[in-house]
């Protein structure tokens, strides 16, 4: 199974924010879209990613002044991305080893989706259920 298959099932909508917007707007966008991470997009494309955990950690360190700070001050700029043609199993390994929960999907330099660890697990469960159904049908025929 490929990342493109996951995006077909879940959709390709991605919540994004400009790196110069304040963290307060980031929080509003997280809540409005009911997501755990937002991709930061600047003029050159994907500039970073910010998760709820990033906000909490920085809020603890800085305090309420963080809310008026730019998103760029708390984003992870070294973003691991994947492509629609990547294998879900390969991305699962990377997400587990590097402890990523969200990975933007980029094709030809353009943001085309985002995959969460929940999306990956859901697709894997679907694959296992399909295999189980096929085995049961095979055994029933025999």
GUTI-132208 format. One line per field, with one value per residue (C-alpha): residue in one letter; x, y, z. Coordinates in pm, whole numbers, plus 50000, padded with zeros to 5 digits. Each point is the difference from the previous one (the first is absolute). Layout:
residuo (A	...) $
c1 (X	...) $
c2 (Y	...) $
c3 (Z	...) $
END
This chain:
residuo (X	X	X	X	X	X	X	X	X	X	X	X	X	X	X	X	X	X	X	X	X	X	X	X	X	X	X	X	X	X	X	X	X	X	X	X	X	X	X	X	X	X	X	X	X	X	X	X	X	X	X	X	X	X	X	X	X	X	X	X	X	X	X	X	X	X	X	X	X	X	X	X	X	X	X	X	X	X	X	X	X	X	X	X	X	X	X	X	X	X	X	X	X	X	X	X	X	X	X	X	X	X	X	X	X	X	X	X	X	X	X	X	X	X	X	X	X	X	X	X	X	X	X	X	X	X	X	X	X	X	X	X	X	X	X	X	X	X	X	X	X	X) $
c1 (50000	50121	49951	49781	49757	49981	49932	49727	49827	50037	50013	50276	49887	50282	49978	50279	50122	50246	50321	49945	49652	49974	49981	49651	49882	50171	49801	49676	50081	50084	49664	49799	50138	50010	50355	50316	50246	50012	50240	50175	50012	50201	50073	50244	49762	50009	50198	49921	49742	49851	49822	49795	50295	50226	49755	49973	50376	50068	49710	50143	50344	49894	49660	49704	50226	50038	49651	50116	50322	50023	49935	50354	50135	49857	49978	50220	50184	50170	49688	50003	49768	49891	49864	49675	50202	50169	49900	49789	50214	50316	49841	49879	50359	50120	49713	50064	50378	50009	49686	49804	49623	49936	50178	49916	49962	50179	49990	50214	50072	49630	49815	49734	49898	50101	50016	49967	50107	49627	49953	50290	49868	49649	50133	50204	49698	49801	50268	50002	49620	50002	50262	49798	49684	50187	50145	49660	49842	50279	49960	49620	50038	50233) $
c2 (50000	50347	50339	50098	49723	50145	50348	49864	49847	50295	50295	50243	50303	50152	50277	50250	50325	50271	50009	50369	49949	50015	49685	50106	49958	49661	49891	50118	49809	49681	50021	50091	49708	49762	49892	49937	50165	50271	50029	50336	50120	50298	50141	49715	49723	49792	50196	49796	49821	50080	49755	50049	49865	50270	50265	49853	49966	50355	50141	49837	50151	50348	50062	50191	50230	49705	50066	50313	49840	49890	49635	49984	50037	49664	49796	49706	50121	49671	49828	49642	49965	49708	49961	49839	49714	49907	49670	50028	49733	50204	50314	49803	49907	50360	50137	49744	50035	50380	50045	50203	50011	50203	50001	50242	49842	50190	49937	50202	50253	50054	49907	49743	49857	49898	49655	49938	49695	49929	49997	49757	49768	50010	49904	49716	49866	50015	49798	49737	49972	49956	49725	49829	50011	49852	49720	49918	49990	49774	49762	49995	49894	49715) $
c3 (50000	49911	50167	49702	50107	50351	49862	49772	50303	50238	49763	49923	50200	50203	50259	49934	50147	49900	50211	50085	50151	50382	50209	50114	49639	49986	50305	49841	49681	50193	50177	49687	49803	50299	49915	50201	49763	49737	49710	49981	49639	49880	49654	49925	50110	50316	50259	50309	50209	50340	50228	50313	50196	49858	50120	50349	50044	49885	50200	50310	49931	49883	50154	49859	49793	49763	49864	49818	49873	49636	49918	49858	50355	50108	49679	49917	49692	49917	49869	49887	49701	49787	49649	49882	49849	50330	50161	50314	50169	49939	50141	50303	50081	49965	50209	50274	50008	49980	50215	49743	50029	49684	49665	49717	49657	49723	49626	49756	50277	50073	50320	49906	50338	50348	50159	50373	50195	50042	49622	49964	50272	49851	49656	50149	50188	49676	49823	50276	49999	49622	50027	50271	49788	49702	50213	50150	49652	49878	50295	49960	49634	50088) $
END
